[in-house]
Amino acid sequence: MKITVTQKDINKGIPRIGDKCPIALAIKRKTHKYVQVGCTYAWVKLKNRMVTYVLPDTVVQFIKDFDENRKVRPFSVKLKPL
């Protein structure tokens, strides 16, 4: 699944809250489904089951930077399910 984290996602995102971080907001915008994002995985409820996506290193670093209130920028990435 390809997602784009926008500046709006970054502005609305809440650090350390797995369903309100910019990554979660971008996935929700694309899927319109329940999303939970951790440090290295994202879980999306699709067709009555939770699908786990591995987060690439660049996304893991984005999450760390965002959670530490460092400057982050919009980006696009392809997430692969486990």
Secondary structure, 3 states (H helix, E strand, C coil): CEEEECHHHHHHCCCCCCCCCHHHHHHHHHHCCCEEECCCEEEEEECCEEEEEECCHHHHHHHHHHHCCCCCCCEEEECEEC
